[in-house]
């Protein structure tokens, strides 16, 4: 259930999905930077970071 919430947050606002899982770690800052440069790269990175541990 937690992963579903993280994925939905990652699609709506990518840094929020990452911060739920990792806190204010380097993954969050990368997601924030990619989201500022382009919404789609931020989503792709956030989904990758969230789903790489669950599979």
N, CA, C, O and CB atoms as a CASP TS submission, in Angstrom:
PFRMAT TS
TARGET T0000
AUTHOR 0000-0000-0000
METHOD Language model
MODEL 1
PARENT N/A
ATOM      1  N   UNK     1       0.820  -1.196   0.000  1.00  0.00           N
ATOM      2  CA  UNK     1       0.000   0.000   0.000  1.00  0.00           C
ATOM      3  C   UNK     1       0.864   1.259   0.000  1.00  0.00           C
ATOM      4  O   UNK     1       0.547   2.241  -0.672  1.00  0.00           O
ATOM      5  CB  UNK     1      -0.933  -0.002   1.204  1.00  0.00           C
ATOM      6  N   UNK     2       1.947   1.221   0.752  1.00  0.00           N
ATOM      7  CA  UNK     2       2.818   2.389   0.827  1.00  0.00           C
ATOM      8  C   UNK     2       3.443   2.705  -0.525  1.00  0.00           C
ATOM      9  O   UNK     2       3.585   3.870  -0.894  1.00  0.00           O
ATOM     10  CB  UNK     2       3.910   2.167   1.867  1.00  0.00           C
ATOM     11  N   UNK     3       3.815   1.659  -1.265  1.00  0.00           N
ATOM     12  CA  UNK     3       4.409   1.873  -2.579  1.00  0.00           C
ATOM     13  C   UNK     3       3.410   2.521  -3.522  1.00  0.00           C
ATOM     14  O   UNK     3       3.790   3.359  -4.340  1.00  0.00           O
ATOM     15  CB  UNK     3       4.908   0.553  -3.165  1.00  0.00           C
ATOM     16  N   UNK     4       2.143   2.148  -3.424  1.00  0.00           N
ATOM     17  CA  UNK     4       1.110   2.761  -4.275  1.00  0.00           C
ATOM     18  C   UNK     4       1.000   4.254  -3.998  1.00  0.00           C
ATOM     19  O   UNK     4       0.878   5.048  -4.930  1.00  0.00           O
ATOM     20  CB  UNK     4      -0.256   2.080  -4.050  1.00  0.00           C
ATOM     21  N   UNK     5       1.042   4.636  -2.754  1.00  0.00           N
ATOM     22  CA  UNK     5       0.975   6.053  -2.389  1.00  0.00           C
ATOM     23  C   UNK     5       2.200   6.785  -2.919  1.00  0.00           C
ATOM     24  O   UNK     5       2.083   7.896  -3.436  1.00  0.00           O
ATOM     25  CB  UNK     5       0.868   6.223  -0.855  1.00  0.00           C
ATOM     26  N   UNK     6       3.362   6.176  -2.797  1.00  0.00           N
ATOM     27  CA  UNK     6       4.594   6.797  -3.294  1.00  0.00           C
ATOM     28  C   UNK     6       4.551   6.960  -4.806  1.00  0.00           C
ATOM     29  O   UNK     6       4.993   7.985  -5.324  1.00  0.00           O
ATOM     30  CB  UNK     6       5.816   5.965  -2.891  1.00  0.00           C
ATOM     31  N   UNK     7       4.029   5.974  -5.522  1.00  0.00           N
ATOM     32  CA  UNK     7       3.958   6.052  -6.982  1.00  0.00           C
ATOM     33  C   UNK     7       2.987   7.146  -7.412  1.00  0.00           C
ATOM     34  O   UNK     7       3.287   7.912  -8.328  1.00  0.00           O
ATOM     35  CB  UNK     7       3.531   4.698  -7.578  1.00  0.00           C
ATOM     36  N   UNK     8       1.836   7.230  -6.766  1.00  0.00           N
ATOM     37  CA  UNK     8       0.874   8.285  -7.106  1.00  0.00           C
ATOM     38  C   UNK     8       1.475   9.658  -6.830  1.00  0.00           C
ATOM     39  O   UNK     8       1.330  10.572  -7.641  1.00  0.00           O
ATOM     40  CB  UNK     8      -0.438   8.106  -6.310  1.00  0.00           C
ATOM     41  N   UNK     9       2.141   9.808  -5.705  1.00  0.00           N
ATOM     42  CA  UNK     9       2.801  11.086  -5.397  1.00  0.00           C
ATOM     43  C   UNK     9       3.908  11.386  -6.402  1.00  0.00           C
ATOM     44  O   UNK     9       4.109  12.541  -6.779  1.00  0.00           O
ATOM     45  CB  UNK     9       3.380  11.063  -3.969  1.00  0.00           C
ATOM     46  N   UNK    10       4.627  10.353  -6.838  1.00  0.00           N
ATOM     47  CA  UNK    10       5.704  10.554  -7.810  1.00  0.00           C
ATOM     48  C   UNK    10       5.161  11.002  -9.156  1.00  0.00           C
ATOM     49  O   UNK    10       5.827  11.747  -9.874  1.00  0.00           O
ATOM     50  CB  UNK    10       6.513   9.274  -7.980  1.00  0.00           C
ATOM     51  N   UNK    11       3.972  10.564  -9.504  1.00  0.00           N
ATOM     52  CA  UNK    11       3.384  10.982 -10.779  1.00  0.00           C
ATOM     53  C   UNK    11       2.856  12.410 -10.676  1.00  0.00           C
ATOM     54  O   UNK    11       3.012  13.200 -11.607  1.00  0.00           O
ATOM     55  CB  UNK    11       2.251  10.019 -11.199  1.00  0.00           C
ATOM     56  N   UNK    12       2.235  12.742  -9.555  1.00  0.00           N
ATOM     57  CA  UNK    12       1.675  14.083  -9.388  1.00  0.00           C
ATOM     58  C   UNK    12       2.775  15.116  -9.152  1.00  0.00           C
ATOM     59  O   UNK    12       2.820  16.144  -9.827  1.00  0.00           O
ATOM     60  CB  UNK    12       0.678  14.102  -8.224  1.00  0.00           C
ATOM     61  N   UNK    13       3.651  14.845  -8.203  1.00  0.00           N
ATOM     62  CA  UNK    13       4.759  15.747  -7.878  1.00  0.00           C
ATOM     63  C   UNK    13       5.962  14.880  -7.491  1.00  0.00           C
ATOM     64  O   UNK    13       6.071  14.445  -6.345  1.00  0.00           O
ATOM     65  CB  UNK    13       4.370  16.750  -6.709  1.00  0.00           C
ATOM     66  N   UNK    14       6.857  14.632  -8.438  1.00  0.00           N
ATOM     67  CA  UNK    14       7.933  13.661  -8.247  1.00  0.00           C
ATOM     68  C   UNK    14       8.769  13.793  -6.965  1.00  0.00           C
ATOM     69  O   UNK    14       9.025  12.774  -6.325  1.00  0.00           O
ATOM     70  CB  UNK    14       8.833  13.748  -9.389  1.00  0.00           C
ATOM     71  N   UNK    15       9.206  14.987  -6.559  1.00  0.00           N
ATOM     72  CA  UNK    15      10.014  15.045  -5.334  1.00  0.00           C
ATOM     73  C   UNK    15       9.272  14.588  -4.075  1.00  0.00           C
ATOM     74  O   UNK    15       9.892  14.100  -3.130  1.00  0.00           O
ATOM     75  CB  UNK    15      10.506  16.449  -5.129  1.00  0.00           C
ATOM     76  N   UNK    16       7.961  14.744  -4.062  1.00  0.00           N
ATOM     77  CA  UNK    16       7.186  14.315  -2.886  1.00  0.00           C
ATOM     78  C   UNK    16       7.221  12.796  -2.751  1.00  0.00           C
ATOM     79  O   UNK    16       7.378  12.275  -1.646  1.00  0.00           O
ATOM     80  CB  UNK    16       5.719  14.808  -2.985  1.00  0.00           C
ATOM     81  N   UNK    17       7.076  12.088  -3.859  1.00  0.00           N
ATOM     82  CA  UNK    17       7.156  10.631  -3.803  1.00  0.00           C
ATOM     83  C   UNK    17       8.501  10.139  -3.317  1.00  0.00           C
ATOM     84  O   UNK    17       8.580   9.152  -2.586  1.00  0.00           O
ATOM     85  CB  UNK    17       6.871  10.048  -5.152  1.00  0.00           C
ATOM     86  N   UNK    18       9.553  10.819  -3.717  1.00  0.00           N
ATOM     87  CA  UNK    18      10.902  10.419  -3.301  1.00  0.00           C
ATOM     88  C   UNK    18      11.156  10.774  -1.843  1.00  0.00           C
ATOM     89  O   UNK    18      11.789  10.004  -1.121  1.00  0.00           O
ATOM     90  CB  UNK    18      11.956  11.085  -4.191  1.00  0.00           C
ATOM     91  N   UNK    19      10.674  11.921  -1.405  1.00  0.00           N
ATOM     92  CA  UNK    19      10.941  12.335  -0.018  1.00  0.00           C
ATOM     93  C   UNK    19      10.184  11.459   0.987  1.00  0.00           C
ATOM     94  O   UNK    19      10.624  11.297   2.125  1.00  0.00           O
ATOM     95  CB  UNK    19      10.551  13.812   0.180  1.00  0.00           C
ATOM     96  N   UNK    20       9.051  10.898   0.567  1.00  0.00           N
ATOM     97  CA  UNK    20       8.327   9.984   1.453  1.00  0.00           C
ATOM     98  C   UNK    20       9.187   8.764   1.761  1.00  0.00           C
ATOM     99  O   UNK    20       9.200   8.280   2.893  1.00  0.00           O
ATOM    100  CB  UNK    20       6.984   9.552   0.818  1.00  0.00           C
ATOM    101  N   UNK    21       9.901   8.268   0.761  1.00  0.00           N
ATOM    102  CA  UNK    21      10.708   7.062   0.950  1.00  0.00           C
ATOM    103  C   UNK    21      12.085   7.355   1.545  1.00  0.00           C
ATOM    104  O   UNK    21      12.527   6.640   2.444  1.00  0.00           O
ATOM    105  CB  UNK    21      10.873   6.346  -0.370  1.00  0.00           C
ATOM    106  N   UNK    22      12.762   8.383   1.065  1.00  0.00           N
ATOM    107  CA  UNK    22      14.169   8.596   1.435  1.00  0.00           C
ATOM    108  C   UNK    22      14.421   9.780   2.354  1.00  0.00           C
ATOM    109  O   UNK    22      15.533   9.929   2.861  1.00  0.00           O
ATOM    110  CB  UNK    22      14.973   8.775   0.208  1.00  0.00           C
ATOM    111  N   UNK    23      13.437  10.615   2.581  1.00  0.00           N
ATOM    112  CA  UNK    23      13.686  11.824   3.347  1.00  0.00           C
ATOM    113  C   UNK    23      14.459  12.815   2.492  1.00  0.00           C
ATOM    114  O   UNK    23      14.323  12.817   1.268  1.00  0.00           O
ATOM    115  CB  UNK    23      14.453  11.506   4.644  1.00  0.00           C
ATOM    116  N   UNK    24      15.247  13.634   3.108  1.00  0.00           N
ATOM    117  CA  UNK    24      15.951  14.706   2.396  1.00  0.00           C
ATOM    118  C   UNK    24      17.345  14.229   1.962  1.00  0.00           C
ATOM    119  O   UNK    24      18.345  14.904   2.201  1.00  0.00           O
ATOM    120  CB  UNK    24      16.066  15.972   3.293  1.00  0.00           C
ATOM    121  N   UNK    25      17.390  13.068   1.328  1.00  0.00           N
ATOM    122  CA  UNK    25      18.658  12.508   0.858  1.00  0.00           C
ATOM    123  C   UNK    25      18.965  13.003  -0.556  1.00  0.00           C
ATOM    124  O   UNK    25      18.220  13.807  -1.117  1.00  0.00           O
ATOM    125  CB  UNK    25      18.615  10.962   0.891  1.00  0.00           C
ATOM    126  N   UNK    26      20.042  12.525  -1.112  1.00  0.00           N
ATOM    127  CA  UNK    26      20.480  12.976  -2.428  1.00  0.00           C
ATOM    128  C   UNK    26      19.460  12.613  -3.505  1.00  0.00           C
ATOM    129  O   UNK    26      19.341  13.327  -4.501  1.00  0.00           O
ATOM    130  CB  UNK    26      21.842  12.370  -2.769  1.00  0.00           C
ATOM    131  N   UNK    27      18.721  11.515  -3.323  1.00  0.00           N
ATOM    132  CA  UNK    27      17.700  11.137  -4.299  1.00  0.00           C
ATOM    133  C   UNK    27      16.632  12.223  -4.436  1.00  0.00           C
ATOM    134  O   UNK    27      16.152  12.493  -5.536  1.00  0.00           O
ATOM    135  CB  UNK    27      17.049   9.808  -3.898  1.00  0.00           C
ATOM    136  N   UNK    28      16.265  12.841  -3.315  1.00  0.00           N
ATOM    137  CA  UNK    28      15.275  13.918  -3.342  1.00  0.00           C
ATOM    138  C   UNK    28      15.786  15.103  -4.142  1.00  0.00           C
ATOM    139  O   UNK    28      15.052  15.662  -4.958  1.00  0.00           O
ATOM    140  CB  UNK    28      14.920  14.359  -1.920  1.00  0.00           C
ATOM    141  N   UNK    29      17.024  15.491  -3.922  1.00  0.00           N
ATOM    142  CA  UNK    29      17.575  16.659  -4.612  1.00  0.00           C
ATOM    143  C   UNK    29      17.705  16.409  -6.112  1.00  0.00           C
ATOM    144  O   UNK    29      17.498  17.321  -6.913  1.00  0.00           O
ATOM    145  CB  UNK    29      18.939  17.028  -4.023  1.00  0.00           C
ATOM    146  N   UNK    30      18.043  15.188  -6.494  1.00  0.00           N
ATOM    147  CA  UNK    30      18.106  14.863  -7.916  1.00  0.00           C
ATOM    148  C   UNK    30      16.716  14.936  -8.532  1.00  0.00           C
ATOM    149  O   UNK    30      16.545  15.485  -9.620  1.00  0.00           O
ATOM    150  CB  UNK    30      18.717  13.465  -8.131  1.00  0.00           C
ATOM    151  N   UNK    31      15.720  14.385  -7.839  1.00  0.00           N
ATOM    152  CA  UNK    31      14.342  14.432  -8.341  1.00  0.00           C
ATOM    153  C   UNK    31      13.852  15.871  -8.448  1.00  0.00           C
ATOM    154  O   UNK    31      13.168  16.224  -9.408  1.00  0.00           O
ATOM    155  CB  UNK    31      13.405  13.624  -7.426  1.00  0.00           C
ATOM    156  N   UNK    32      14.192  16.692  -7.482  1.00  0.00           N
ATOM    157  CA  UNK    32      13.782  18.098  -7.512  1.00  0.00           C
ATOM    158  C   UNK    32      14.435  18.825  -8.691  1.00  0.00           C
ATOM    159  O   UNK    32      13.772  19.572  -9.411  1.00  0.00           O
ATOM    160  CB  UNK    32      14.150  18.796  -6.184  1.00  0.00           C
ATOM    161  N   UNK    33      15.706  18.606  -8.878  1.00  0.00           N
ATOM    162  CA  UNK    33      16.421  19.250  -9.980  1.00  0.00           C
ATOM    163  C   UNK    33      15.876  18.807 -11.340  1.00  0.00           C
ATOM    164  O   UNK    33      15.668  19.635 -12.228  1.00  0.00           O
ATOM    165  CB  UNK    33      17.917  18.938  -9.890  1.00  0.00           C
ATOM    166  N   UNK    34      15.650  17.518 -11.498  1.00  0.00           N
ATOM    167  CA  UNK    34      15.100  17.027 -12.759  1.00  0.00           C
ATOM    168  C   UNK    34      13.684  17.542 -13.001  1.00  0.00           C
ATOM    169  O   UNK    34      13.309  17.818 -14.141  1.00  0.00           O
ATOM    170  CB  UNK    34      15.105  15.505 -12.774  1.00  0.00           C
ATOM    171  N   UNK    35      12.901  17.672 -11.938  1.00  0.00           N
ATOM    172  CA  UNK    35      11.548  18.205 -12.080  1.00  0.00           C
ATOM    173  C   UNK    35      11.579  19.668 -12.468  1.00  0.00           C
ATOM    174  O   UNK    35      10.731  20.116 -13.239  1.00  0.00           O
ATOM    175  CB  UNK    35      10.763  18.024 -10.788  1.00  0.00           C
ATOM    176  N   UNK    36      12.528  20.417 -11.956  1.00  0.00           N
ATOM    177  CA  UNK    36      12.641  21.822 -12.331  1.00  0.00           C
ATOM    178  C   UNK    36      13.063  21.976 -13.790  1.00  0.00           C
ATOM    179  O   UNK    36      12.634  22.910 -14.467  1.00  0.00           O
ATOM    180  CB  UNK    36      13.639  22.534 -11.420  1.00  0.00           C
ATOM    181  N   UNK    37      13.905  21.057 -14.275  1.00  0.00           N
ATOM    182  CA  UNK    37      14.336  21.114 -15.671  1.00  0.00           C
ATOM    183  C   UNK    37      13.271  20.598 -16.624  1.00  0.00           C
ATOM    184  O   UNK    37      13.200  21.023 -17.777  1.00  0.00           O
ATOM    185  CB  UNK    37      15.609  20.318 -15.854  1.00  0.00           C
ATOM    186  N   UNK    38      12.459  19.698 -16.147  1.00  0.00           N
ATOM    187  CA  UNK    38      11.396  19.130 -16.978  1.00  0.00           C
ATOM    188  C   UNK    38      10.579  18.157 -16.161  1.00  0.00           C
ATOM    189  O   UNK    38      11.130  17.329 -15.436  1.00  0.00           O
ATOM    190  CB  UNK    38      11.976  18.431 -18.225  1.00  0.00           C
ATOM    191  N   UNK    39       9.294  18.251 -16.270  1.00  0.00           N
ATOM    192  CA  UNK    39       8.399  17.442 -15.445  1.00  0.00           C
ATOM    193  C   UNK    39       8.559  15.943 -15.734  1.00  0.00           C
ATOM    194  O   UNK    39       8.586  15.133 -14.807  1.00  0.00           O
ATOM    195  CB  UNK    39       6.946  17.868 -15.677  1.00  0.00           C
ATOM    196  N   UNK    40       8.663  15.577 -17.000  1.00  0.00           N
ATOM    197  CA  UNK    40       8.754  14.164 -17.386  1.00  0.00           C
ATOM    198  C   UNK    40      10.049  13.505 -16.873  1.00  0.00           C
ATOM    199  O   UNK    40       9.978  12.396 -16.341  1.00  0.00           O
ATOM    200  CB  UNK    40       8.676  14.036 -18.914  1.00  0.00           C
ATOM    201  N   UNK    41      11.215  14.132 -17.008  1.00  0.00           N
ATOM    202  CA  UNK    41      12.417  13.508 -16.435  1.00  0.00           C
ATOM    203  C   UNK    41      12.315  13.314 -14.914  1.00  0.00           C
ATOM    204  O   UNK    41      12.822  12.330 -14.376  1.00  0.00           O
ATOM    205  CB  UNK    41      13.644  14.357 -16.758  1.00  0.00           C
ATOM    206  N   UNK    42      11.665  14.242 -14.237  1.00  0.00           N
ATOM    207  CA  UNK    42      11.461  14.096 -12.801  1.00  0.00           C
ATOM    208  C   UNK    42      10.594  12.898 -12.470  1.00  0.00           C
ATOM    209  O   UNK    42      10.879  12.163 -11.525  1.00  0.00           O
ATOM    210  CB  UNK    42      10.840  15.348 -12.233  1.00  0.00           C
ATOM    211  N   UNK    43       9.535  12.697 -13.243  1.00  0.00           N
ATOM    212  CA  UNK    43       8.656  11.544 -13.028  1.00  0.00           C
ATOM    213  C   UNK    43       9.403  10.239 -13.279  1.00  0.00           C
ATOM    214  O   UNK    43       9.314   9.299 -12.490  1.00  0.00           O
ATOM    215  CB  UNK    43       7.421  11.630 -13.939  1.00  0.00           C
ATOM    216  N   UNK    44      10.132  10.194 -14.376  1.00  0.00           N
ATOM    217  CA  UNK    44      10.861   8.971 -14.724  1.00  0.00           C
ATOM    218  C   UNK    44      11.865   8.620 -13.628  1.00  0.00           C
ATOM    219  O   UNK    44      11.944   7.466 -13.206  1.00  0.00           O
ATOM    220  CB  UNK    44      11.584   9.134 -16.082  1.00  0.00           C
ATOM    221  N   UNK    45      12.619   9.591 -13.173  1.00  0.00           N
ATOM    222  CA  UNK    45      13.612   9.326 -12.126  1.00  0.00           C
ATOM    223  C   UNK    45      12.941   8.914 -10.821  1.00  0.00           C
ATOM    224  O   UNK    45      13.387   7.971 -10.168  1.00  0.00           O
ATOM    225  CB  UNK    45      14.489  10.562 -11.894  1.00  0.00           C
ATOM    226  N   UNK    46      11.881   9.605 -10.439  1.00  0.00           N
ATOM    227  CA  UNK    46      11.187   9.285  -9.184  1.00  0.00           C
ATOM    228  C   UNK    46      10.626   7.862  -9.222  1.00  0.00           C
ATOM    229  O   UNK    46      10.757   7.119  -8.249  1.00  0.00           O
ATOM    230  CB  UNK    46      10.048  10.299  -8.921  1.00  0.00           C
ATOM    231  N   UNK    47      10.011   7.482 -10.326  1.00  0.00           N
ATOM    232  CA  UNK    47       9.483   6.123 -10.435  1.00  0.00           C
ATOM    233  C   UNK    47      10.607   5.096 -10.411  1.00  0.00           C
ATOM    234  O   UNK    47      10.477   4.038  -9.795  1.00  0.00           O
ATOM    235  CB  UNK    47       8.659   5.970 -11.718  1.00  0.00           C
ATOM    236  N   UNK    48      11.710   5.413 -11.081  1.00  0.00           N
ATOM    237  CA  UNK    48      12.856   4.501 -11.060  1.00  0.00           C
ATOM    238  C   UNK    48      13.381   4.301  -9.641  1.00  0.00           C
ATOM    239  O   UNK    48      13.631   3.169  -9.227  1.00  0.00           O
ATOM    240  CB  UNK    48      13.975   5.033 -11.961  1.00  0.00           C
ATOM    241  N   UNK    49      13.546   5.374  -8.906  1.00  0.00           N
ATOM    242  CA  UNK    49      14.096   5.290  -7.552  1.00  0.00           C
ATOM    243  C   UNK    49      13.145   4.553  -6.620  1.00  0.00           C
ATOM    244  O   UNK    49      13.584   3.763  -5.785  1.00  0.00           O
ATOM    245  CB  UNK    49      14.387   6.691  -7.004  1.00  0.00           C
ATOM    246  N   UNK    50      11.861   4.802  -6.754  1.00  0.00           N
ATOM    247  CA  UNK    50      10.879   4.164  -5.870  1.00  0.00           C
ATOM    248  C   UNK    50      10.735   2.685  -6.197  1.00  0.00           C
ATOM    249  O   UNK    50      10.654   1.860  -5.287  1.00  0.00           O
ATOM    250  CB  UNK    50       9.515   4.862  -5.984  1.00  0.00           C
ATOM    251  N   UNK    51      10.704   2.337  -7.468  1.00  0.00           N
ATOM    252  CA  UNK    51      10.419   0.958  -7.861  1.00  0.00           C
ATOM    253  C   UNK    51      11.638   0.055  -7.961  1.00  0.00           C
ATOM    254  O   UNK    51      11.484  -1.161  -8.079  1.00  0.00           O
ATOM    255  CB  UNK    51       9.724   0.959  -9.159  1.00  0.00           C
ATOM    256  N   UNK    52      12.848   0.611  -7.918  1.00  0.00           N
ATOM    257  CA  UNK    52      14.031  -0.259  -8.055  1.00  0.00           C
ATOM    258  C   UNK    52      14.213  -1.174  -6.859  1.00  0.00           C
ATOM    259  O   UNK    52      14.755  -2.267  -7.020  1.00  0.00           O
ATOM    260  CB  UNK    52      15.285   0.580  -8.240  1.00  0.00           C
ATOM    261  N   UNK    53      13.789  -0.785  -5.679  1.00  0.00           N
ATOM    262  CA  UNK    53      13.945  -1.627  -4.490  1.00  0.00           C
ATOM    263  C   UNK    53      12.823  -2.634  -4.334  1.00  0.00           C
ATOM    264  O   UNK    53      13.009  -3.668  -3.691  1.00  0.00           O
ATOM    265  CB  UNK    53      14.019  -0.769  -3.258  1.00  0.00           C
ATOM    266  N   UNK    54      11.660  -2.353  -4.909  1.00  0.00           N
ATOM    267  CA  UNK    54      10.513  -3.227  -4.710  1.00  0.00           C
ATOM    268  C   UNK    54      10.516  -4.409  -5.664  1.00  0.00           C
ATOM    269  O   UNK    54       9.828  -5.397  -5.410  1.00  0.00           O
ATOM    270  CB  UNK    54       9.237  -2.447  -4.873  1.00  0.00           C
ATOM    271  N   UNK    55      11.274  -4.338  -6.760  1.00  0.00           N
ATOM    272  CA  UNK    55      11.254  -5.460  -7.708  1.00  0.00           C
ATOM    273  C   UNK    55      12.365  -6.440  -7.460  1.00  0.00           C
ATOM    274  O   UNK    55      12.480  -7.436  -8.174  1.00  0.00           O
ATOM    275  CB  UNK    55      11.346  -4.956  -9.118  1.00  0.00           C
TER
END
